Amino acid sequence: MEREKLLERIRTFPDRPGVYLMHDAAGNVLYVGKAKSLRKRVASYFRRTGYASPRLRKLVDSVSDISTIRTESEAEALITEAKLIKKYQPFFNVELKMGERYPYVKITRERFPRIVITRHREEDGGTYLGPFTRVTEIRRLLRLVERYFPLRSCSRNLDEGPYETRPCMRHALGRCLAPCAGRCSESEYGERIADILLLLKGNTSHLVERLRSRMERASQTLAFEEAARYRDTIRALWIYRGQRNNASEQGDLDWSTWSVLRRVQEVLHLDTIPWRIDGFDISHFSGKETVGVVVVFEQGVPNPSLYRRFSVKSVEGIDDFRSIEEVVGRRYGRVLEGQEPMPQLILIDGGPQQLVFAKQALEAHHVEDVPLVALAKREEELYLPGEMSPLRLERNDPALLLLQRVRDEAHRFAVTSHRGKRNIRLRRSALEEIPGLGKKRAAALLAVFGSVRRLSTADEEALGSVPGIGPALARKIRNALREMDDGNGVPGDA
């Protein structure tokens, strides 16, 4: 297949996880690889020609065709890749072909199970989690487990009962529950295993809820040292989750932030703490250039890298209700496609009507397990689905103050996004009014000079250097901009 046709085909690959197979002209499989995004990963091979690795250079030169296999997740892609490499034994695959495998975390099937890392999945009754692409990720997880959820590490057979009268030093260091000496029951040990499984499966929110319940029970029975251990474990989980998700703040979680989020959970009757809150708002100018936005707060603080803006397409004129419906629907359509994680709370800037339309959008996408709340500006009232009367909190209530921060940040981002969109339209319309210029040439001029104000100070030679702008048109643009500047100023640049 010719290179241009091959590149054209790559552009049609899905932006989803999967496995790709590179073939030579005879149809032989040269290389099998996995990808988080098939389109981006495969295209990266052909973005340049000078490769430092002779092996990679030879592979790219030999590729005549590429086929793909879509998978539902990266983990499934890993497994599929390993199976295909074992089947085809491609010339350019080295590691997995030589017997190297991705590691798993295994919880043994014993009376008091252990955790081990293995590269071989066997039918031995054990619980396997993975495969993991990076051993460093496993080590980080296991260090967390060893410190806050310690299990026994010895391989002694304990199926028939305890054998030791005194536990080893690991128990004294808090690194083992000492089942060998009968220091813990099977149910207590099983509860620890259940916690670890939640952690290894990535269900941190559920795990924190379990720990929080135990912490509150310990506090009620005046077991303050035990409650403090649960508190420290919860903090460690927050830090781990923040680092893994590239959250905006990587440091230790402030205890006051924890209390505020707990207060939000309490007043809104949420099943879990709102680690992530999505806030929505709409902005427009007399029904034109309508923009919808979503801002994201993680662990009580904004994460601007996750903000998103939407140009409302299906609504004409002033209609905030249907605008909210469109934006919420588009947002969670992407979430369901795996492009964004699901929040624990959705906040709408508005009153009961905005809430109704947002709820319709969620139901249309079958998103029914995420709590939804609307916060009205004038009286600062909270509206919940199915509730006839609004919820009124004291103006200094920490839960209300946090929700106001989310609402106000969404409003700020919406206004800023709308103003930017409007200014771009005004700048372009000012140029497009010049006879003979048009949208494409106006966009080309703005791409070079950045603004109409800068264009108005450019001479004819500089204007003529832009592709598509000849001397005659450059003179016409220069005169038109001078007339604008002599009048009420250059539009859009005030």
PLY file of the C-alpha trace (Angstrom):
ply
format ascii 1.0
element vertex 494
property float x
property float y
property float z
element edge 493
property int vertex1
property int vertex2
end_header
0.00 0.00 0.00
1.38 3.41 -0.95
2.46 5.63 1.91
-0.17 8.33 1.23
-2.98 5.74 1.14
-1.62 4.20 4.33
-1.62 7.60 6.09
-5.14 8.26 4.86
-6.29 4.94 6.32
-4.62 5.68 9.67
-6.72 8.85 9.96
-9.82 6.65 10.04
-8.58 4.57 13.00
-10.62 5.05 16.20
-9.39 7.24 19.03
-9.93 4.29 21.37
-7.88 1.46 22.96
-6.92 -1.52 20.88
-4.21 -3.57 19.19
-2.59 -2.86 15.81
-0.81 -5.33 13.51
1.74 -4.11 10.96
2.08 -6.24 7.81
4.66 -6.38 5.02
3.84 -6.55 1.28
3.41 -10.34 1.50
0.89 -10.04 4.35
3.25 -11.31 7.08
2.83 -9.79 10.55
5.90 -7.68 11.31
4.87 -6.13 14.60
2.00 -6.23 17.09
1.44 -3.31 19.45
-1.12 -2.01 21.93
-2.45 1.54 22.17
-4.58 3.73 24.38
-5.58 5.54 21.17
-5.10 3.52 17.98
-5.16 6.58 15.73
-2.59 8.61 17.69
-0.24 5.71 18.42
-0.06 4.37 14.87
0.23 7.85 13.36
3.24 8.55 15.61
5.32 6.05 13.61
4.97 8.12 10.43
5.41 11.67 11.73
9.15 11.70 11.00
11.71 9.87 8.92
14.98 10.05 10.86
14.87 7.42 13.60
17.87 6.81 15.86
16.95 3.12 16.18
17.83 1.06 13.06
15.22 -1.50 14.16
12.44 1.10 14.21
13.59 2.64 10.93
13.57 -0.79 9.27
10.09 -1.55 10.67
8.54 1.68 9.33
10.17 1.19 5.91
8.83 -2.38 5.70
5.20 -1.66 6.63
2.79 -2.08 3.73
-0.52 -2.45 5.58
-1.93 -2.07 9.11
-4.93 -3.77 10.68
-6.51 -3.01 14.06
-8.54 -4.77 16.73
-10.70 -2.59 19.01
-10.82 -3.46 22.71
-12.94 -2.09 25.54
-9.99 -1.21 27.77
-6.22 -0.93 27.91
-6.03 -4.06 30.05
-7.89 -6.03 27.39
-5.51 -4.60 24.78
-2.54 -5.88 26.82
-3.94 -9.39 26.95
-4.86 -9.39 23.24
-1.41 -8.12 22.30
0.32 -10.89 24.26
-1.86 -13.58 22.65
-1.24 -12.28 19.12
2.52 -12.05 19.66
2.54 -15.62 20.91
0.51 -16.69 17.88
2.38 -14.85 15.09
5.89 -14.49 16.61
6.49 -11.16 14.75
10.08 -10.41 13.80
10.11 -6.91 15.38
8.54 -7.91 18.72
11.30 -8.80 21.14
10.20 -8.71 24.79
6.94 -10.68 24.81
8.18 -13.04 22.09
11.11 -14.00 24.30
8.77 -15.03 27.10
8.48 -11.69 28.90
4.97 -11.15 30.29
3.13 -8.31 31.96
2.91 -8.71 35.74
-0.19 -9.45 37.80
-0.92 -8.97 41.48
-2.10 -12.25 42.96
-3.98 -12.80 46.22
-3.39 -16.41 47.15
-6.17 -18.84 48.02
-5.28 -19.65 51.64
-6.91 -19.37 55.01
-4.88 -16.19 55.53
-4.04 -15.03 51.97
-0.83 -13.32 50.87
-0.05 -10.85 48.08
2.52 -11.84 45.45
3.58 -10.47 42.05
3.60 -12.97 39.22
3.93 -12.96 35.44
2.01 -16.22 35.03
-1.74 -16.49 35.50
-2.68 -20.00 36.57
-5.85 -21.87 37.47
-4.99 -22.19 41.16
-7.99 -20.50 42.76
-6.10 -17.29 43.50
-7.43 -13.80 42.70
-5.45 -12.09 39.92
-5.52 -8.36 39.24
-3.91 -6.78 36.19
-2.05 -7.09 33.99
-0.01 -3.98 34.82
2.12 -2.25 32.20
4.52 -0.74 34.73
6.08 -2.50 37.68
6.62 0.90 39.34
2.84 1.31 39.62
2.56 -2.06 41.38
5.36 -1.20 43.77
3.69 2.07 44.68
0.45 0.26 45.37
2.12 -2.43 47.43
4.03 0.11 49.51
0.65 1.68 50.33
-0.75 -1.74 51.17
2.22 -2.68 53.36
1.97 0.50 55.41
-1.79 0.87 55.83
-3.26 -2.58 55.03
-0.53 -5.00 56.12
-0.89 -8.75 55.52
1.40 -11.61 56.37
4.34 -12.08 54.00
5.64 -15.46 55.18
4.75 -18.58 53.17
4.06 -20.78 56.20
1.01 -23.02 55.92
-1.60 -21.66 58.35
-4.59 -23.64 57.12
-4.80 -25.73 60.28
-4.28 -23.01 62.89
-1.69 -20.77 64.60
1.73 -22.27 65.31
3.71 -19.51 67.06
3.40 -18.32 70.63
5.00 -14.98 69.81
4.67 -13.02 66.56
7.71 -11.91 64.56
9.21 -8.43 64.41
6.96 -7.40 61.49
3.98 -7.46 63.85
5.77 -5.18 66.31
6.49 -2.78 63.43
2.82 -2.77 62.41
3.56 -4.61 59.15
1.62 -7.82 59.89
-1.57 -8.84 61.72
0.22 -11.93 63.07
-2.34 -14.65 62.22
0.47 -17.15 62.87
0.19 -16.34 66.59
-3.60 -16.01 66.63
-3.51 -12.21 66.97
-6.34 -11.70 64.45
-9.45 -13.62 63.42
-10.28 -14.86 59.92
-13.10 -12.31 59.65
-10.77 -9.44 60.59
-8.20 -10.66 58.09
-10.90 -11.13 55.44
-12.03 -7.54 55.95
-8.46 -6.40 55.28
-8.39 -8.48 52.08
-11.66 -6.85 50.96
-10.13 -3.40 51.52
-7.08 -4.29 49.44
-9.21 -5.63 46.61
-11.09 -2.33 46.47
-7.78 -0.46 46.32
-6.27 -2.68 43.64
-9.42 -2.44 41.52
-9.30 1.37 41.70
-12.49 1.74 43.75
-10.94 4.28 46.12
-14.19 6.13 46.86
-15.92 2.99 48.20
-12.85 2.09 50.25
-12.70 5.55 51.84
-16.38 5.29 52.75
-15.71 1.97 54.54
-12.80 3.49 56.43
-14.76 6.61 57.33
-17.54 4.51 58.87
-15.00 2.63 60.98
-13.34 5.90 62.00
-16.66 7.30 63.22
-17.43 4.11 65.15
-13.99 4.23 66.76
-14.51 7.87 67.76
-17.91 7.06 69.29
-16.35 4.31 71.44
-13.50 6.68 72.44
-10.91 4.55 70.59
-9.09 7.67 69.43
-5.82 6.00 68.42
-7.68 3.62 66.15
-9.71 6.52 64.71
-6.46 8.40 64.04
-5.07 5.41 62.12
-8.16 5.36 59.91
-7.84 9.12 59.40
-4.20 8.78 58.31
-5.10 5.94 55.96
-7.82 8.03 54.34
-5.39 10.91 53.85
-2.85 8.57 52.25
-5.50 7.30 49.84
-6.42 10.85 48.87
-2.78 11.63 48.11
-2.36 8.44 46.09
-5.51 9.12 44.11
-4.49 12.73 43.47
-1.06 11.69 42.19
-2.51 8.99 39.96
-5.10 11.30 38.41
-2.68 14.23 37.98
-4.82 16.38 40.23
-4.01 20.05 40.65
-2.73 19.62 44.20
-0.38 16.76 44.97
0.27 17.43 48.64
-1.36 16.31 51.85
-5.08 16.87 52.17
-6.08 19.64 54.51
-8.31 18.34 57.30
-10.65 21.33 56.97
-11.22 20.44 53.28
-12.14 16.93 54.37
-14.65 18.36 56.82
-16.20 20.62 54.18
-16.66 17.76 51.73
-18.17 15.64 54.48
-20.58 18.50 55.18
-21.61 18.63 51.51
-22.22 14.88 51.61
-24.31 15.29 54.76
-26.56 18.16 53.64
-27.19 16.72 50.17
-27.59 13.13 51.47
-24.96 11.77 49.07
-23.88 8.13 49.11
-20.22 9.09 48.86
-18.00 12.09 49.45
-17.96 14.39 46.37
-14.30 13.99 45.47
-15.05 15.48 42.05
-17.70 18.14 41.37
-18.70 19.27 37.85
-20.19 22.79 37.67
-22.21 24.05 34.65
-23.20 27.50 33.43
-24.42 29.23 30.24
-23.43 32.65 28.85
-24.68 34.59 25.80
-25.28 38.11 24.47
-28.96 38.62 23.66
-29.17 34.99 22.62
-26.10 35.12 20.34
-22.73 33.33 20.66
-24.23 31.09 23.38
-21.52 29.20 25.24
-21.88 26.46 27.84
-19.06 25.44 30.18
-18.20 22.86 32.79
-15.62 23.46 35.51
-14.14 20.69 37.64
-13.30 20.78 41.34
-11.22 17.89 42.69
-10.82 17.45 46.43
-12.35 20.88 46.96
-10.07 22.83 44.61
-10.48 23.82 40.94
-8.54 21.94 38.27
-8.51 24.28 35.22
-6.84 21.65 33.03
-10.16 19.74 33.08
-12.43 22.70 32.23
-14.40 22.36 28.99
-16.41 24.82 26.86
-19.19 24.05 24.37
-20.64 26.22 21.61
-24.39 25.68 21.86
-25.64 24.48 18.47
-29.25 23.34 18.79
-30.72 26.41 20.51
-31.67 29.73 18.89
-32.29 32.89 20.86
-32.44 33.16 24.65
-33.17 29.75 26.10
-30.93 28.89 29.05
-33.00 25.81 29.86
-32.46 23.97 26.57
-28.89 25.27 26.41
-28.19 23.57 29.74
-29.86 20.41 28.42
-27.63 20.36 25.33
-24.38 21.05 27.20
-25.04 18.51 29.96
-26.01 15.91 27.36
-22.87 16.50 25.28
-20.67 16.45 28.37
-21.86 13.10 29.68
-22.05 11.61 26.22
-18.27 12.07 26.21
-17.99 10.74 29.75
-19.79 7.55 28.75
-17.36 7.19 25.85
-14.51 7.12 28.37
-13.11 10.55 27.51
-13.75 11.94 31.01
-14.32 10.39 34.46
-17.74 10.54 36.12
-18.12 13.05 39.01
-19.69 12.39 42.39
-21.81 15.57 42.16
-23.15 17.78 39.34
-23.89 21.44 40.13
-26.07 23.59 37.84
-26.02 27.38 38.03
-29.72 28.17 38.14
-33.04 27.24 39.69
-35.57 24.41 39.48
-36.20 24.77 35.72
-32.50 24.45 34.84
-32.44 21.42 37.14
-35.34 19.78 35.27
-33.67 20.16 31.87
-30.29 18.96 33.19
-32.00 15.90 34.65
-33.68 15.20 31.28
-30.29 15.28 29.58
-28.83 12.81 32.10
-31.80 10.47 31.76
-31.50 10.57 27.97
-27.95 9.21 28.35
-29.01 6.75 31.12
-26.87 8.56 33.70
-29.02 8.07 36.77
-26.60 7.40 39.62
-24.86 10.81 39.81
-26.39 13.32 42.28
-27.60 16.60 40.79
-28.17 19.98 42.48
-28.96 23.52 41.27
-27.84 26.66 43.11
-29.86 29.84 42.48
-28.01 33.15 42.80
-30.47 35.57 44.40
-31.50 33.63 47.52
-28.65 31.10 47.39
-31.16 28.24 47.53
-30.34 24.65 46.66
-32.77 22.68 44.48
-32.70 18.89 44.45
-34.53 16.54 42.04
-37.86 15.37 43.41
-37.93 17.96 46.21
-40.76 20.52 46.15
-39.09 23.05 48.45
-35.54 24.37 48.13
-32.87 23.65 50.71
-31.77 26.76 52.58
-28.47 26.73 54.42
-26.93 29.37 56.63
-24.89 31.85 54.56
-21.72 30.82 56.43
-22.34 27.07 56.08
-19.09 25.55 54.70
-21.02 23.31 52.30
-22.82 26.32 50.79
-19.57 28.27 50.55
-17.90 25.46 48.58
-20.87 25.09 46.23
-20.88 28.86 45.71
-17.21 28.70 44.74
-17.99 26.04 42.13
-20.99 28.05 40.84
-19.05 31.34 40.70
-16.09 29.73 38.95
-18.42 28.22 36.34
-19.99 31.67 35.82
-16.57 33.34 35.49
-15.36 30.76 32.98
-18.61 30.99 30.98
-18.45 34.79 30.74
-14.76 34.70 29.78
-15.40 32.02 27.13
-18.34 33.94 25.68
-16.41 37.21 25.59
-13.53 35.55 23.77
-15.87 34.01 21.20
-17.65 37.33 20.66
-14.38 39.23 20.24
-13.18 36.76 17.63
-16.42 37.26 15.69
-16.15 41.03 15.92
-12.53 41.04 14.79
-13.25 38.78 11.84
-16.42 40.64 10.87
-14.46 43.90 10.79
-12.03 42.39 8.30
-14.66 40.54 6.29
-16.41 43.84 5.58
-13.43 44.81 3.41
-14.37 44.02 -0.22
-12.41 41.12 -1.71
-11.10 39.78 1.61
-13.48 37.03 2.77
-13.32 34.62 5.72
-10.28 32.58 4.71
-8.03 35.54 4.03
-9.27 37.31 7.17
-8.39 34.21 9.21
-4.96 34.06 7.54
-4.28 37.71 8.44
-5.33 37.20 12.07
-3.18 34.06 12.29
-0.11 36.11 11.28
-0.74 39.41 13.09
-2.89 38.23 16.02
-5.34 41.17 16.12
-6.91 43.88 13.99
-5.07 46.48 16.07
-1.72 45.07 14.97
-2.98 44.79 11.42
-3.84 48.49 11.42
-0.18 49.38 12.12
1.26 47.06 9.44
2.47 48.51 6.14
1.44 47.25 2.70
4.59 45.18 2.31
3.93 43.29 5.53
0.30 42.73 4.58
1.33 41.50 1.14
3.63 38.88 2.67
0.59 36.91 3.85
-0.32 34.12 1.39
-3.27 35.09 -0.79
-2.83 38.85 -0.23
-1.57 40.66 -3.34
-0.30 44.26 -3.55
-3.69 45.65 -4.65
-5.59 43.87 -1.86
-2.92 44.86 0.67
-3.42 48.53 -0.30
-7.19 48.14 0.02
-6.84 46.53 3.49
-4.46 49.27 4.61
-6.82 52.04 3.55
-9.87 50.34 5.09
-8.16 49.83 8.43
-6.94 53.43 8.44
-10.55 54.60 7.97
-11.68 52.38 10.84
-8.95 53.75 13.07
-9.83 57.33 12.17
-13.45 56.71 13.14
-14.55 55.00 16.35
-11.58 52.73 16.73
-10.85 49.26 15.40
-13.76 46.96 16.32
-13.10 44.18 18.76
-9.79 45.54 20.01
-10.98 48.18 22.44
0 1
1 2
2 3
3 4
4 5
5 6
6 7
7 8
8 9
9 10
10 11
11 12
12 13
13 14
14 15
15 16
16 17
17 18
18 19
19 20
20 21
21 22
22 23
23 24
24 25
25 26
26 27
27 28
28 29
29 30
30 31
31 32
32 33
33 34
34 35
35 36
36 37
37 38
38 39
39 40
40 41
41 42
42 43
43 44
44 45
45 46
46 47
47 48
48 49
49 50
50 51
51 52
52 53
53 54
54 55
55 56
56 57
57 58
58 59
59 60
60 61
61 62
62 63
63 64
64 65
65 66
66 67
67 68
68 69
69 70
70 71
71 72
72 73
73 74
74 75
75 76
76 77
77 78
78 79
79 80
80 81
81 82
82 83
83 84
84 85
85 86
86 87
87 88
88 89
89 90
90 91
91 92
92 93
93 94
94 95
95 96
96 97
97 98
98 99
99 100
100 101
101 102
102 103
103 104
104 105
105 106
106 107
107 108
108 109
109 110
110 111
111 112
112 113
113 114
114 115
115 116
116 117
117 118
118 119
119 120
120 121
121 122
122 123
123 124
124 125
125 126
126 127
127 128
128 129
129 130
130 131
131 132
132 133
133 134
134 135
135 136
136 137
137 138
138 139
139 140
140 141
141 142
142 143
143 144
144 145
145 146
146 147
147 148
148 149
149 150
150 151
151 152
152 153
153 154
154 155
155 156
156 157
157 158
158 159
159 160
160 161
161 162
162 163
163 164
164 165
165 166
166 167
167 168
168 169
169 170
170 171
171 172
172 173
173 174
174 175
175 176
176 177
177 178
178 179
179 180
180 181
181 182
182 183
183 184
184 185
185 186
186 187
187 188
188 189
189 190
190 191
191 192
192 193
193 194
194 195
195 196
196 197
197 198
198 199
199 200
200 201
201 202
202 203
203 204
204 205
205 206
206 207
207 208
208 209
209 210
210 211
211 212
212 213
213 214
214 215
215 216
216 217
217 218
218 219
219 220
220 221
221 222
222 223
223 224
224 225
225 226
226 227
227 228
228 229
229 230
230 231
231 232
232 233
233 234
234 235
235 236
236 237
237 238
238 239
239 240
240 241
241 242
242 243
243 244
244 245
245 246
246 247
247 248
248 249
249 250
250 251
251 252
252 253
253 254
254 255
255 256
256 257
257 258
258 259
259 260
260 261
261 262
262 263
263 264
264 265
265 266
266 267
267 268
268 269
269 270
270 271
271 272
272 273
273 274
274 275
275 276
276 277
277 278
278 279
279 280
280 281
281 282
282 283
283 284
284 285
285 286
286 287
287 288
288 289
289 290
290 291
291 292
292 293
293 294
294 295
295 296
296 297
297 298
298 299
299 300
300 301
301 302
302 303
303 304
304 305
305 306
306 307
307 308
308 309
309 310
310 311
311 312
312 313
313 314
314 315
315 316
316 317
317 318
318 319
319 320
320 321
321 322
322 323
323 324
324 325
325 326
326 327
327 328
328 329
329 330
330 331
331 332
332 333
333 334
334 335
335 336
336 337
337 338
338 339
339 340
340 341
341 342
342 343
343 344
344 345
345 346
346 347
347 348
348 349
349 350
350 351
351 352
352 353
353 354
354 355
355 356
356 357
357 358
358 359
359 360
360 361
361 362
362 363
363 364
364 365
365 366
366 367
367 368
368 369
369 370
370 371
371 372
372 373
373 374
374 375
375 376
376 377
377 378
378 379
379 380
380 381
381 382
382 383
383 384
384 385
385 386
386 387
387 388
388 389
389 390
390 391
391 392
392 393
393 394
394 395
395 396
396 397
397 398
398 399
399 400
400 401
401 402
402 403
403 404
404 405
405 406
406 407
407 408
408 409
409 410
410 411
411 412
412 413
413 414
414 415
415 416
416 417
417 418
418 419
419 420
420 421
421 422
422 423
423 424
424 425
425 426
426 427
427 428
428 429
429 430
430 431
431 432
432 433
433 434
434 435
435 436
436 437
437 438
438 439
439 440
440 441
441 442
442 443
443 444
444 445
445 446
446 447
447 448
448 449
449 450
450 451
451 452
452 453
453 454
454 455
455 456
456 457
457 458
458 459
459 460
460 461
461 462
462 463
463 464
464 465
465 466
466 467
467 468
468 469
469 470
470 471
471 472
472 473
473 474
474 475
475 476
476 477
477 478
478 479
479 480
480 481
481 482
482 483
483 484
484 485
485 486
486 487
487 488
488 489
489 490
490 491
491 492
492 493
